[in-house]
Amino acid sequence: MIDSHQHFWRLSRGDYGWMGAHVAPLLRDFMPADLAPLMAATGITRTIVVQAAATMAETDFLLGLAQETDFVVGVVGWLDMDSDDFAEHLAHYAGQPKWVGLRPMLQDHPDDAFILRPRVLRNLARVAEAGVAFDILSFTRHLPSICEALARTPGLKAVVDHVSKPQIAAGLLDPWRDQLAAVAAFPNVSCKLSGLVTEASPGAWTLDELRPYVDHAVACFGPDRLMFGSDWPVCTLAASYTEVVEAAHALLAPHFGPEDLDKVFKTNAERFYLGRSDVLGGD
């Protein structure tokens, strides 16, 4: 099985601007040796590691770890989407072993419509032309702009991280429900079942609380466009690695048989991240 979404960090690197006292349990190093036994206990054999800092130094750090860690089969890094040097950087990283995609941290940008800036859209077209995977880190409020960007960037191979972080703790389904469905209408867009426990009631989440959101994601994306992701170690704010894996199985089992579960827990991530073209283009 593949965990399509996990992180590593070394605090001394100093570029994790989102960290602070509000996530105090995360204020330590999390490295491959910490994750390996958790994977072994749950049957996960491979992972995709995703950037947690908005710097190319973070991308280089993760690529270094990936080269030393057999179970890491791909790195989703960070590049500045609003840079004149984007094409050069994209070409450089596309040539690096185990680099499989990029993720701008849209949720942290002060401009909710950042993805629609002219230079960002031009660079997004380069990503689509290159066949590079594009992770969408968003809240519900970003989804209308993301829909517009997808419409203006045909063929972009994208995945919505964390089901776009619905307000689970508040029990809100709308407007997230319709907006996620609008994104799912683009057949080249997938979705990660990840990050749900940390959006649910702090310290008291239940499967019943998560179920409506998973059910809707299943209805929107089906078995061919969903991927399991743990969001470790962020998930440890609310649940253990084993609990996250077991919750995903429990919530998906009513919908899918063994063949489709194999897609969600393995095949879809293999195809999405590891089957991309290495041909790059530009304007």
Accessible surface in RSA format (square Angstrom, percent):
REM  Atomic radii and reference values for relative SASA: ProtOr
REM  Chains: A
REM  Algorithm: Lee & Richards
REM  Probe-radius: 1.40
REM  Slices: 20
REM RES _ NUM      All-atoms   Total-Side   Main-Chain    Non-polar    All polar
REM                ABS   REL    ABS   REL    ABS   REL    ABS   REL    ABS   REL
RES MET A   1    56.12  29.1  42.30  28.0  13.83  32.9  33.87  28.8  22.25  29.5
RES ILE A   2     1.57   0.9   0.46   0.3   1.11   2.7   0.46   0.3   1.11   3.0
RES ASP A   3     0.00   0.0   0.00   0.0   0.00   0.0   0.00   0.0   0.00   0.0
RES SER A   4     0.15   0.1   0.15   0.2   0.00   0.0   0.15   0.3   0.00   0.0
RES HIS A   5     0.00   0.0   0.00   0.0   0.00   0.0   0.00   0.0   0.00   0.0
RES GLN A   6     0.00   0.0   0.00   0.0   0.00   0.0   0.00   0.0   0.00   0.0
RES HIS A   7     7.72   4.2   7.72   5.4   0.00   0.0   2.37   2.4   5.35   6.2
RES PHE A   8     0.30   0.2   0.23   0.1   0.08   0.2   0.23   0.1   0.08   0.2
RES TRP A   9     0.13   0.1   0.13   0.1   0.00   0.0   0.13   0.1   0.00   0.0
RES ARG A  10    92.93  39.0  92.93  47.4   0.00   0.0  22.28  30.5  70.65  42.8
RES LEU A  11    58.28  32.5  47.36  33.9  10.92  27.5  47.55  33.4  10.73  28.9
RES SER A  12   101.68  85.9  59.94  80.0  41.73  96.1  59.56 126.8  42.11  59.0
RES ARG A  13    61.41  25.8  27.23  13.9  34.19  81.4  26.09  35.7  35.33  21.4
RES GLY A  14    65.11  80.3   0.00   N/A  65.11  80.3  30.18  82.8  34.93  78.2
RES ASP A  15    35.34  24.8  19.57  19.5  15.77  37.3  25.20  59.3  10.14  10.1
RES TYR A  16    17.72   8.3   5.07   2.9  12.65  32.9   5.62   4.2  12.10  14.9
RES GLY A  17    78.11  96.3   0.00   N/A  78.11  96.3  46.49 127.6  31.62  70.8
RES TRP A  18    70.62  28.3  52.83  25.6  17.78  41.8  63.56  33.9   7.05  11.4
RES MET A  19    28.84  14.9   6.91   4.6  21.94  52.2   6.47   5.5  22.38  29.6
RES GLY A  20    23.37  28.8   0.00   N/A  23.37  28.8  23.37  64.1   0.00   0.0
RES ALA A  21    93.27  85.8  68.85 106.2  24.42  55.6  71.53 100.7  21.74  57.6
RES HIS A  22   140.99  77.1 100.13  69.6  40.86 104.5  88.87  91.6  52.12  60.7
RES VAL A  23    13.85   9.1  13.85  12.5   0.00   0.0  13.85  12.0   0.00   0.0
RES ALA A  24    56.51  52.0  45.19  69.7  11.32  25.7  45.19  63.6  11.32  30.0
RES PRO A  25    90.32  65.8  67.39  61.4  22.93  83.4  80.22  66.2  10.11  62.8
RES LEU A  26     0.05   0.0   0.05   0.0   0.00   0.0   0.05   0.0   0.00   0.0
RES LEU A  27    73.77  41.1  52.08  37.3  21.69  54.5  52.55  36.9  21.22  57.1
RES ARG A  28   120.98  50.8 116.55  59.4   4.42  10.5  59.15  80.8  61.83  37.5
RES ASP A  29    60.98  42.7  53.60  53.3   7.38  17.5  17.42  41.0  43.56  43.4
RES PHE A  30     6.39   3.2   6.39   4.0   0.00   0.0   6.39   3.9   0.00   0.0
RES MET A  31    34.65  17.9  34.65  22.9   0.00   0.0  34.65  29.5   0.00   0.0
RES PRO A  32    19.87  14.5  19.39  17.7   0.48   1.8  19.80  16.3   0.07   0.4
RES ALA A  33    86.12  79.2  64.04  98.8  22.08  50.2  72.17 101.6  13.95  37.0
RES ASP A  34    55.47  38.9  43.88  43.7  11.58  27.4  11.24  26.5  44.22  44.1
RES LEU A  35     0.00   0.0   0.00   0.0   0.00   0.0   0.00   0.0   0.00   0.0
RES ALA A  36    41.30  38.0  35.74  55.2   5.56  12.6  37.20  52.4   4.09  10.8
RES PRO A  37    79.78  58.1  67.20  61.3  12.58  45.7  73.90  61.0   5.88  36.5
RES LEU A  38    61.00  34.0  60.57  43.3   0.44   1.1  61.00  42.8   0.00   0.0
RES MET A  39     6.67   3.5   6.67   4.4   0.00   0.0   6.67   5.7   0.00   0.0
RES ALA A  40    85.16  78.3  50.26  77.6  34.90  79.4  61.34  86.4  23.82  63.1
RES ALA A  41    81.62  75.0  38.76  59.8  42.86  97.5  50.58  71.2  31.04  82.2
RES THR A  42    21.35  15.2   2.99   3.0  18.36  43.7  11.94  16.0   9.41  14.2
RES GLY A  43    40.31  49.7   0.00   N/A  40.31  49.7  32.31  88.7   8.00  17.9
RES ILE A  44     4.30   2.4   0.00   0.0   4.30  10.4   0.00   0.0   4.30  11.7
RES THR A  45    81.90  58.3  68.79  69.7  13.11  31.2  66.34  89.1  15.56  23.5
RES ARG A  46    62.85  26.4  62.85  32.0   0.00   0.0  26.88  36.7  35.96  21.8
RES THR A  47     0.00   0.0   0.00   0.0   0.00   0.0   0.00   0.0   0.00   0.0
RES ILE A  48     0.45   0.3   0.45   0.3   0.00   0.0   0.45   0.3   0.00   0.0
RES VAL A  49     0.52   0.3   0.52   0.5   0.00   0.0   0.52   0.5   0.00   0.0
RES VAL A  50     0.01   0.0   0.00   0.0   0.01   0.0   0.00   0.0   0.01   0.0
RES GLN A  51     0.00   0.0   0.00   0.0   0.00   0.0   0.00   0.0   0.00   0.0
RES ALA A  52     3.27   3.0   2.10   3.2   1.17   2.7   3.27   4.6   0.00   0.0
RES ALA A  53     1.62   1.5   0.00   0.0   1.62   3.7   1.62   2.3   0.00   0.0
RES ALA A  54    48.88  44.9  34.31  52.9  14.57  33.2  34.31  48.3  14.57  38.6
RES THR A  55    41.64  29.6  39.33  39.9   2.31   5.5  41.64  55.9   0.00   0.0
RES MET A  56    61.29  31.7  57.12  37.8   4.17   9.9  55.59  47.3   5.70   7.5
RES ALA A  57    60.00  55.2  48.51  74.9  11.49  26.1  52.76  74.3   7.24  19.2
RES GLU A  58     0.00   0.0   0.00   0.0   0.00   0.0   0.00   0.0   0.00   0.0
RES THR A  59     0.00   0.0   0.00   0.0   0.00   0.0   0.00   0.0   0.00   0.0
RES ASP A  60    75.39  52.8  65.46  65.2   9.94  23.5  28.92  68.1  46.47  46.3
RES PHE A  61    26.04  13.0  14.06   8.7  11.98  31.2  23.96  14.5   2.08   6.0
RES LEU A  62     0.00   0.0   0.00   0.0   0.00   0.0   0.00   0.0   0.00   0.0
RES LEU A  63    16.78   9.3  16.63  11.9   0.16   0.4  16.78  11.8   0.00   0.0
RES GLY A  64    34.07  42.0   0.00   N/A  34.07  42.0  32.68  89.7   1.39   3.1
RES LEU A  65    13.84   7.7  12.87   9.2   0.96   2.4  12.87   9.0   0.96   2.6
RES ALA A  66     0.26   0.2   0.00   0.0   0.26   0.6   0.02   0.0   0.24   0.6
RES GLN A  67    99.64  55.7  69.78  51.0  29.86  71.1  41.07  87.4  58.57  44.4
RES GLU A  68   142.62  81.9 103.70  78.5  38.92  92.7  47.42  91.7  95.20  77.7
RES THR A  69    13.65   9.7  10.15  10.3   3.50   8.3   9.22  12.4   4.43   6.7
RES ASP A  70   137.41  96.2 117.35 116.8  20.06  47.4  39.20  92.2  98.21  97.9
RES PHE A  71    35.34  17.7  30.73  19.0   4.61  12.0  34.49  20.9   0.84   2.4
RES VAL A  72     0.35   0.2   0.35   0.3   0.00   0.0   0.35   0.3   0.00   0.0
RES VAL A  73    32.55  21.4  24.68  22.3   7.87  19.0  25.82  22.4   6.73  18.3
RES GLY A  74     0.00   0.0   0.00   N/A   0.00   0.0   0.00   0.0   0.00   0.0
RES VAL A  75     0.00   0.0   0.00   0.0   0.00   0.0   0.00   0.0   0.00   0.0
RES VAL A  76     0.00   0.0   0.00   0.0   0.00   0.0   0.00   0.0   0.00   0.0
RES GLY A  77     0.00   0.0   0.00   N/A   0.00   0.0   0.00   0.0   0.00   0.0
RES TRP A  78    44.01  17.7  43.75  21.2   0.26   0.6  38.02  20.3   5.99   9.7
RES LEU A  79     0.99   0.6   0.71   0.5   0.28   0.7   0.71   0.5   0.28   0.8
RES ASP A  80    60.80  42.6  56.67  56.4   4.12   9.8  13.88  32.7  46.91  46.8
RES MET A  81     3.01   1.6   0.65   0.4   2.36   5.6   0.65   0.6   2.36   3.1
RES ASP A  82    31.01  21.7  23.58  23.5   7.42  17.6   6.41  15.1  24.59  24.5
RES SER A  83    21.47  18.1  16.11  21.5   5.35  12.3   9.94  21.2  11.53  16.2
RES ASP A  84   121.02  84.8  85.55  85.2  35.46  83.9  35.89  84.5  85.12  84.9
RES ASP A  85    76.62  53.7  73.48  73.1   3.15   7.4   6.21  14.6  70.42  70.2
RES PHE A  86     0.83   0.4   0.41   0.3   0.42   1.1   0.74   0.5   0.09   0.3
RES ALA A  87    37.02  34.0  31.24  48.2   5.78  13.1  31.94  45.0   5.08  13.5
RES GLU A  88   121.29  69.6 109.41  82.8  11.88  28.3  46.98  90.9  74.31  60.7
RES HIS A  89    48.50  26.5  48.46  33.7   0.04   0.1  30.91  31.9  17.59  20.5
RES LEU A  90     3.27   1.8   3.27   2.3   0.00   0.0   3.27   2.3   0.00   0.0
RES ALA A  91    51.43  47.3  40.77  62.9  10.66  24.2  41.16  58.0  10.26  27.2
RES HIS A  92    97.32  53.2  85.56  59.5  11.76  30.1  60.88  62.7  36.44  42.4
RES TYR A  93     8.08   3.8   8.08   4.6   0.00   0.0   1.37   1.0   6.71   8.3
RES ALA A  94    10.97  10.1   2.22   3.4   8.76  19.9   2.22   3.1   8.76  23.2
RES GLY A  95    60.99  75.2   0.00   N/A  60.99  75.2  34.50  94.7  26.49  59.3
RES GLN A  96    57.73  32.3  52.27  38.2   5.46  13.0   2.62   5.6  55.11  41.8
RES PRO A  97    87.40  63.7  74.17  67.6  13.22  48.1  85.62  70.7   1.78  11.1
RES LYS A  98    62.32  30.4  46.26  28.4  16.06  38.2  45.23  40.7  17.10  18.2
RES TRP A  99     3.68   1.5   0.04   0.0   3.64   8.5   0.00   0.0   3.68   6.0
RES VAL A 100     9.56   6.3   9.56   8.7   0.00   0.0   9.56   8.3   0.00   0.0
RES GLY A 101     0.00   0.0   0.00   N/A   0.00   0.0   0.00   0.0   0.00   0.0
RES LEU A 102     0.00   0.0   0.00   0.0   0.00   0.0   0.00   0.0   0.00   0.0
RES ARG A 103     6.58   2.8   6.58   3.4   0.00   0.0   0.00   0.0   6.58   4.0
RES PRO A 104     6.18   4.5   6.18   5.6   0.00   0.0   6.18   5.1   0.00   0.0
RES MET A 105    26.91  13.9  17.83  11.8   9.09  21.6  14.10  12.0  12.81  17.0
RES LEU A 106     7.04   3.9   5.78   4.1   1.26   3.2   6.42   4.5   0.62   1.7
RES GLN A 107    29.93  16.7  23.35  17.1   6.57  15.6   0.00   0.0  29.93  22.7
RES ASP A 108    78.02  54.7  48.26  48.0  29.76  70.4  32.42  76.3  45.60  45.5
RES HIS A 109    49.56  27.1  42.28  29.4   7.27  18.6  31.05  32.0  18.51  21.5
RES PRO A 110   130.37  95.0  89.23  81.3  41.14 149.5 102.56  84.7  27.81 172.8
RES ASP A 111    45.85  32.1  39.23  39.0   6.62  15.6  18.04  42.5  27.80  27.7
RES ASP A 112    59.23  41.5  51.48  51.2   7.74  18.3  22.54  53.1  36.69  36.6
RES ALA A 113    39.56  36.4  37.16  57.3   2.40   5.5  37.16  52.3   2.40   6.4
RES PHE A 114    16.49   8.2  16.38  10.1   0.11   0.3  16.38   9.9   0.11   0.3
RES ILE A 115     6.51   3.7   5.87   4.4   0.64   1.5   5.87   4.2   0.64   1.7
RES LEU A 116    35.75  19.9  25.01  17.9  10.74  27.0  25.46  17.9  10.29  27.7
RES ARG A 117    83.75  35.2  80.43  41.0   3.33   7.9  28.27  38.6  55.48  33.6
RES PRO A 118    97.72  71.2  91.98  83.8   5.74  20.9  96.65  79.8   1.07   6.7
RES ARG A 119    78.30  32.9  76.94  39.2   1.36   3.2  16.61  22.7  61.69  37.4
RES VAL A 120     0.93   0.6   0.93   0.8   0.00   0.0   0.93   0.8   0.00   0.0
RES LEU A 121    17.62   9.8  14.21  10.2   3.41   8.6  14.41  10.1   3.20   8.6
RES ARG A 122   124.54  52.3 118.39  60.4   6.14  14.6  55.39  75.7  69.14  41.9
RES ASN A 123     1.82   1.3   1.82   1.8   0.00   0.0   0.00   0.0   1.82   1.8
RES LEU A 124     0.20   0.1   0.20   0.1   0.00   0.0   0.20   0.1   0.00   0.0
RES ALA A 125    49.38  45.4  44.84  69.2   4.53  10.3  45.82  64.5   3.56   9.4
RES ARG A 126    39.49  16.6  39.09  19.9   0.40   1.0   1.93   2.6  37.57  22.8
RES VAL A 127     0.00   0.0   0.00   0.0   0.00   0.0   0.00   0.0   0.00   0.0
RES ALA A 128    17.92  16.5   5.67   8.7  12.25  27.9   6.36   9.0  11.56  30.6
RES GLU A 129   108.67  62.4  78.59  59.5  30.08  71.6  40.55  78.4  68.13  55.6
RES ALA A 130     0.54   0.5   0.00   0.0   0.54   1.2   0.30   0.4   0.24   0.6
RES GLY A 131    21.36  26.3   0.00   N/A  21.36  26.3  21.05  57.8   0.32   0.7
RES VAL A 132     0.25   0.2   0.00   0.0   0.25   0.6   0.00   0.0   0.25   0.7
RES ALA A 133     0.11   0.1   0.11   0.2   0.00   0.0   0.11   0.1   0.00   0.0
RES PHE A 134     0.64   0.3   0.64   0.4   0.00   0.0   0.64   0.4   0.00   0.0
RES ASP A 135     0.00   0.0   0.00   0.0   0.00   0.0   0.00   0.0   0.00   0.0
RES ILE A 136     0.94   0.5   0.94   0.7   0.00   0.0   0.94   0.7   0.00   0.0
RES LEU A 137     4.99   2.8   4.99   3.6   0.00   0.0   4.99   3.5   0.00   0.0
RES SER A 138     0.03   0.0   0.00   0.0   0.03   0.1   0.00   0.0   0.03   0.0
RES PHE A 139    60.72  30.4  60.72  37.6   0.00   0.0  60.72  36.8   0.00   0.0
RES THR A 140    20.84  14.8  19.57  19.8   1.26   3.0  17.29  23.2   3.54   5.4
RES ARG A 141   130.38  54.7 106.48  54.3  23.89  56.9  59.43  81.2  70.94  43.0
RES HIS A 142     3.92   2.1   3.88   2.7   0.04   0.1   3.92   4.0   0.00   0.0
RES LEU A 143     0.37   0.2   0.21   0.1   0.16   0.4   0.37   0.3   0.00   0.0
RES PRO A 144    72.14  52.6  58.32  53.2  13.82  50.2  65.70  54.2   6.44  40.0
RES SER A 145    18.61  15.7  16.47  22.0   2.14   4.9   2.20   4.7  16.41  23.0
RES ILE A 146     1.30   0.7   1.30   1.0   0.00   0.0   1.30   0.9   0.00   0.0
RES CYS A 147    23.82  18.0  22.69  25.3   1.13   2.7  18.68  47.3   5.14   5.5
RES GLU A 148    79.72  45.8  73.39  55.5   6.33  15.1  28.40  54.9  51.33  41.9
RES ALA A 149     0.79   0.7   0.79   1.2   0.00   0.0   0.79   1.1   0.00   0.0
RES LEU A 150     6.53   3.6   2.31   1.7   4.21  10.6   2.31   1.6   4.21  11.3
RES ALA A 151    63.76  58.6  38.88  60.0  24.88  56.6  43.03  60.6  20.73  54.9
RES ARG A 152   138.03  58.0 108.90  55.5  29.14  69.4  40.20  54.9  97.83  59.3
RES THR A 153     3.63   2.6   2.34   2.4   1.29   3.1   2.41   3.2   1.21   1.8
RES PRO A 154   113.64  82.8  91.56  83.5  22.08  80.3  99.77  82.4  13.88  86.2
RES GLY A 155    55.82  68.8   0.00   N/A  55.82  68.8  32.93  90.4  22.89  51.3
RES LEU A 156     1.40   0.8   1.40   1.0   0.00   0.0   1.40   1.0   0.00   0.0
RES LYS A 157    41.66  20.3  41.00  25.2   0.66   1.6  37.14  33.4   4.52   4.8
RES ALA A 158     0.00   0.0   0.00   0.0   0.00   0.0   0.00   0.0   0.00   0.0
RES VAL A 159     0.00   0.0   0.00   0.0   0.00   0.0   0.00   0.0   0.00   0.0
RES VAL A 160     0.00   0.0   0.00   0.0   0.00   0.0   0.00   0.0   0.00   0.0
RES ASP A 161     0.13   0.1   0.00   0.0   0.13   0.3   0.00   0.0   0.13   0.1
RES HIS A 162     5.66   3.1   5.66   3.9   0.00   0.0   0.22   0.2   5.44   6.3
RES VAL A 163     0.37   0.2   0.37   0.3   0.00   0.0   0.37   0.3   0.00   0.0
RES SER A 164     0.00   0.0   0.00   0.0   0.00   0.0   0.00   0.0   0.00   0.0
RES LYS A 165    36.66  17.9  32.34  19.8   4.33  10.3   5.28   4.8  31.38  33.4
RES PRO A 166     0.03   0.0   0.00   0.0   0.03   0.1   0.00   0.0   0.03   0.2
RES GLN A 167   109.18  61.1 101.46  74.1   7.72  18.4  34.33  73.1  74.84  56.8
RES ILE A 168     1.66   0.9   0.00   0.0   1.66   4.0   0.00   0.0   1.66   4.5
RES ALA A 169    58.01  53.3  31.78  49.0  26.24  59.7  32.06  45.2  25.95  68.7
RES ALA A 170    67.53  62.1  32.44  50.1  35.09  79.8  44.59  62.8  22.94  60.8
RES GLY A 171    53.92  66.5   0.00   N/A  53.92  66.5  28.52  78.3  25.40  56.9
RES LEU A 172    82.10  45.7  80.24  57.4   1.86   4.7  81.23  57.0   0.87   2.3
RES LEU A 173    41.66  23.2  37.45  26.8   4.21  10.6  37.56  26.4   4.10  11.0
RES ASP A 174    78.49  55.0  62.94  62.6  15.55  36.8  33.10  77.9  45.38  45.3
RES PRO A 175    81.31  59.3  77.57  70.7   3.73  13.6  81.16  67.0   0.15   0.9
RES TRP A 176     5.30   2.1   5.30   2.6   0.00   0.0   5.30   2.8   0.00   0.0
RES ARG A 177    87.55  36.8  87.54  44.6   0.01   0.0  21.49  29.4  66.05  40.0
RES ASP A 178   106.26  74.4 100.07  99.6   6.19  14.6  27.95  65.8  78.31  78.1
RES GLN A 179    43.17  24.1  42.30  30.9   0.87   2.1  16.52  35.2  26.65  20.2
RES LEU A 180     0.00   0.0   0.00   0.0   0.00   0.0   0.00   0.0   0.00   0.0
RES ALA A 181    41.52  38.2  34.30  52.9   7.22  16.4  35.04  49.3   6.48  17.2
RES ALA A 182    46.85  43.1  35.59  54.9  11.27  25.6  44.37  62.5   2.49   6.6
RES VAL A 183     0.00   0.0   0.00   0.0   0.00   0.0   0.00   0.0   0.00   0.0
RES ALA A 184     6.40   5.9   3.03   4.7   3.37   7.7   3.34   4.7   3.06   8.1
RES ALA A 185    79.94  73.5  45.71  70.5  34.23  77.9  58.36  82.2  21.57  57.2
RES PHE A 186    48.01  24.0  47.47  29.4   0.54   1.4  48.01  29.1   0.00   0.0
RES PRO A 187   110.56  80.6  94.51  86.1  16.06  58.4  96.91  80.0  13.65  84.8
RES ASN A 188    48.27  33.3  32.75  31.6  15.53  37.4  33.92  81.6  14.35  13.9
RES VAL A 189     0.00   0.0   0.00   0.0   0.00   0.0   0.00   0.0   0.00   0.0
RES SER A 190     9.71   8.2   9.71  13.0   0.00   0.0   0.07   0.1   9.64  13.5
RES CYS A 191     0.00   0.0   0.00   0.0   0.00   0.0   0.00   0.0   0.00   0.0
RES LYS A 192     0.00   0.0   0.00   0.0   0.00   0.0   0.00   0.0   0.00   0.0
RES LEU A 193    10.27   5.7   5.44   3.9   4.83  12.1   5.64   4.0   4.63  12.4
RES SER A 194     3.73   3.2   0.00   0.0   3.73   8.6   3.73   7.9   0.00   0.0
RES GLY A 195     5.72   7.1   0.00   N/A   5.72   7.1   1.76   4.8   3.96   8.9
RES LEU A 196    15.51   8.6  13.26   9.5   2.26   5.7  13.26   9.3   2.26   6.1
RES VAL A 197     8.67   5.7   7.22   6.5   1.45   3.5   7.22   6.3   1.45   3.9
RES THR A 198    43.54  31.0  14.47  14.7  29.07  69.3  14.44  19.4  29.10  44.0
RES GLU A 199    42.05  24.1  34.68  26.2   7.37  17.6   3.00   5.8  39.06  31.9
RES ALA A 200     3.94   3.6   0.00   0.0   3.94   9.0   0.00   0.0   3.94  10.4
RES SER A 201    32.76  27.7  32.54  43.4   0.22   0.5  14.96  31.8  17.81  24.9
RES PRO A 202   123.45  90.0  97.49  88.9  25.96  94.3 105.11  86.8  18.33 114.0
RES GLY A 203    75.67  93.3   0.00   N/A  75.67  93.3  37.56 103.1  38.11  85.3
RES ALA A 204    66.39  61.0  47.63  73.5  18.76  42.7  57.95  81.6   8.44  22.4
RES TRP A 205    50.11  20.1  33.51  16.2  16.60  39.0  26.61  14.2  23.49  38.1
RES THR A 206    71.79  51.1  67.04  68.0   4.75  11.3  65.26  87.7   6.53   9.9
RES LEU A 207    60.45  33.7  56.68  40.6   3.77   9.5  56.68  39.8   3.77  10.1
RES ASP A 208   102.99  72.1  91.47  91.0  11.52  27.3  29.42  69.2  73.57  73.4
RES GLU A 209    38.40  22.0  26.12  19.8  12.28  29.2  30.88  59.7   7.51   6.1
RES LEU A 210     2.52   1.4   2.52   1.8   0.00   0.0   2.52   1.8   0.00   0.0
RES ARG A 211    78.81  33.1  78.81  40.2   0.00   0.0  38.03  52.0  40.78  24.7
RES PRO A 212    55.69  40.6  46.63  42.5   9.06  32.9  51.94  42.9   3.75  23.3
RES TYR A 213     6.05   2.8   5.74   3.3   0.30   0.8   4.70   3.5   1.34   1.7
RES VAL A 214     3.69   2.4   3.56   3.2   0.13   0.3   3.69   3.2   0.00   0.0
RES ASP A 215    49.54  34.7  45.87  45.7   3.67   8.7  18.91  44.5  30.63  30.5
RES HIS A 216    31.81  17.4  27.46  19.1   4.35  11.1  22.35  23.0   9.46  11.0
RES ALA A 217     0.00   0.0   0.00   0.0   0.00   0.0   0.00   0.0   0.00   0.0
RES VAL A 218    15.14  10.0  12.46  11.3   2.68   6.5  12.46  10.8   2.68   7.3
RES ALA A 219    85.70  78.8  45.45  70.1  40.25  91.6  56.86  80.1  28.84  76.4
RES CYS A 220    25.90  19.6   4.78   5.3  21.13  49.6   7.63  19.3  18.27  19.7
RES PHE A 221     7.76   3.9   0.00   0.0   7.76  20.2   1.49   0.9   6.27  18.0
RES GLY A 222    17.31  21.3   0.00   N/A  17.31  21.3  16.54  45.4   0.77   1.7
RES PRO A 223    36.58  26.7  36.58  33.3   0.00   0.0  36.58  30.2   0.00   0.0
RES ASP A 224    68.56  48.0  68.53  68.2   0.04   0.1  24.06  56.6  44.51  44.4
RES ARG A 225    48.26  20.3  47.82  24.4   0.44   1.0  18.95  25.9  29.31  17.8
RES LEU A 226     0.00   0.0   0.00   0.0   0.00   0.0   0.00   0.0   0.00   0.0
RES MET A 227     1.14   0.6   1.14   0.8   0.00   0.0   1.14   1.0   0.00   0.0
RES PHE A 228     1.52   0.8   1.01   0.6   0.50   1.3   1.01   0.6   0.50   1.4
RES GLY A 229     0.32   0.4   0.00   N/A   0.32   0.4   0.00   0.0   0.32   0.7
RES SER A 230     0.75   0.6   0.00   0.0   0.75   1.7   0.00   0.0   0.75   1.1
RES ASP A 231     6.54   4.6   6.54   6.5   0.00   0.0   0.00   0.0   6.54   6.5
RES TRP A 232     4.91   2.0   4.91   2.4   0.00   0.0   2.42   1.3   2.49   4.0
RES PRO A 233     0.00   0.0   0.00   0.0   0.00   0.0   0.00   0.0   0.00   0.0
RES VAL A 234    27.72  18.2  27.72  25.1   0.00   0.0  27.72  24.1   0.00   0.0
RES CYS A 235     1.00   0.8   0.54   0.6   0.46   1.1   1.00   2.5   0.00   0.0
RES THR A 236    57.40  40.8  33.86  34.3  23.55  56.1  30.01  40.3  27.39  41.4
RES LEU A 237    68.29  38.0  33.28  23.8  35.01  88.0  35.88  25.2  32.41  87.2
RES ALA A 238    25.78  23.7   5.33   8.2  20.45  46.5  11.21  15.8  14.57  38.6
RES ALA A 239     7.10   6.5   0.00   0.0   7.10  16.1   6.41   9.0   0.69   1.8
RES SER A 240    52.19  44.1  44.04  58.8   8.15  18.8  45.70  97.3   6.49   9.1
RES TYR A 241     3.14   1.5   0.21   0.1   2.93   7.6   0.21   0.2   2.93   3.6
RES THR A 242    48.85  34.7  48.23  48.9   0.63   1.5  34.26  46.0  14.59  22.1
RES GLU A 243    83.23  47.8  80.15  60.6   3.08   7.3  24.74  47.9  58.49  47.8
RES VAL A 244    14.52   9.6  13.11  11.9   1.41   3.4  13.34  11.6   1.18   3.2
RES VAL A 245     5.31   3.5   5.31   4.8   0.00   0.0   5.31   4.6   0.00   0.0
RES GLU A 246   103.81  59.6  98.91  74.8   4.90  11.7  39.47  76.3  64.34  52.5
RES ALA A 247     8.46   7.8   4.79   7.4   3.67   8.4   7.82  11.0   0.64   1.7
RES ALA A 248    13.45  12.4   6.86  10.6   6.59  15.0  12.89  18.2   0.56   1.5
RES HIS A 249    64.53  35.3  63.74  44.3   0.79   2.0  49.91  51.4  14.62  17.0
RES ALA A 250    43.16  39.7  26.66  41.1  16.50  37.5  36.19  51.0   6.97  18.5
RES LEU A 251     4.97   2.8   3.57   2.6   1.40   3.5   3.62   2.5   1.35   3.6
RES LEU A 252     0.86   0.5   0.86   0.6   0.00   0.0   0.86   0.6   0.00   0.0
RES ALA A 253    58.06  53.4  41.93  64.7  16.13  36.7  42.44  59.8  15.62  41.4
RES PRO A 254   102.54  74.7  56.83  51.8  45.71 166.1  69.66  57.5  32.87 204.3
RES HIS A 255    76.23  41.7  42.87  29.8  33.36  85.3  30.89  31.8  45.35  52.8
RES PHE A 256    18.74   9.4   9.04   5.6   9.70  25.2  12.44   7.5   6.30  18.0
RES GLY A 257    37.85  46.7   0.00   N/A  37.85  46.7  27.88  76.5   9.96  22.3
RES PRO A 258   121.38  88.5 112.19 102.3   9.19  33.4 116.22  96.0   5.16  32.1
RES GLU A 259   135.30  77.7 125.28  94.8  10.01  23.8  53.56 103.6  81.73  66.7
RES ASP A 260    38.06  26.7  37.33  37.2   0.73   1.7   1.47   3.5  36.59  36.5
RES LEU A 261    32.61  18.2  32.21  23.0   0.40   1.0  32.51  22.8   0.09   0.3
RES ASP A 262    63.25  44.3  57.04  56.8   6.21  14.7  20.35  47.9  42.90  42.8
RES LYS A 263    52.21  25.5  52.21  32.0   0.00   0.0  26.83  24.2  25.38  27.0
RES VAL A 264     1.02   0.7   0.00   0.0   1.02   2.5   0.00   0.0   1.02   2.8
RES PHE A 265     4.35   2.2   4.00   2.5   0.35   0.9   4.35   2.6   0.00   0.0
RES LYS A 266    68.09  33.2  68.09  41.8   0.00   0.0  16.13  14.5  51.96  55.3
RES THR A 267    49.27  35.0  49.23  49.9   0.04   0.1  42.56  57.2   6.71  10.1
RES ASN A 268     1.46   1.0   1.30   1.3   0.16   0.4   1.14   2.7   0.32   0.3
RES ALA A 269     1.88   1.7   1.50   2.3   0.38   0.9   1.52   2.1   0.36   1.0
RES GLU A 270    49.31  28.3  46.56  35.2   2.75   6.5  16.55  32.0  32.76  26.7
RES ARG A 271   126.23  53.0 114.66  58.5  11.57  27.5  76.89 105.1  49.34  29.9
RES PHE A 272    11.64   5.8   8.86   5.5   2.78   7.2  11.60   7.0   0.04   0.1
RES TYR A 273     0.67   0.3   0.00   0.0   0.67   1.8   0.10   0.1   0.57   0.7
RES LEU A 274    73.75  41.1  39.03  27.9  34.72  87.3  43.28  30.4  30.47  82.0
RES GLY A 275    59.18  73.0   0.00   N/A  59.18  73.0  27.38  75.1  31.80  71.2
RES ARG A 276    36.61  15.4  16.06   8.2  20.55  48.9  10.31  14.1  26.29  15.9
RES SER A 277    58.59  49.5  43.42  58.0  15.16  34.9  45.87  97.7  12.71  17.8
RES ASP A 278   108.79  76.2  85.10  84.7  23.69  56.0  33.43  78.7  75.37  75.2
RES VAL A 279   112.23  73.8 107.21  97.1   5.01  12.1 111.53  96.9   0.70   1.9
RES LEU A 280    61.22  34.1  33.14  23.7  28.08  70.6  33.57  23.6  27.64  74.4
RES GLY A 281    26.79  33.0   0.00   N/A  26.79  33.0  18.71  51.3   8.08  18.1
RES GLY A 282    48.15  59.4   0.00   N/A  48.15  59.4  15.64  42.9  32.51  72.8
RES ASP A 283   142.92 100.1  72.14  71.8  70.78 167.4  72.99 171.8  69.93  69.7
END  Absolute sums over single chains surface
CHAIN  1 A    10974.4       8249.9       2724.5       6546.7       4427.7
END  Absolute sums over all chains
TOTAL         10974.4       8249.9       2724.5       6546.7       4427.7
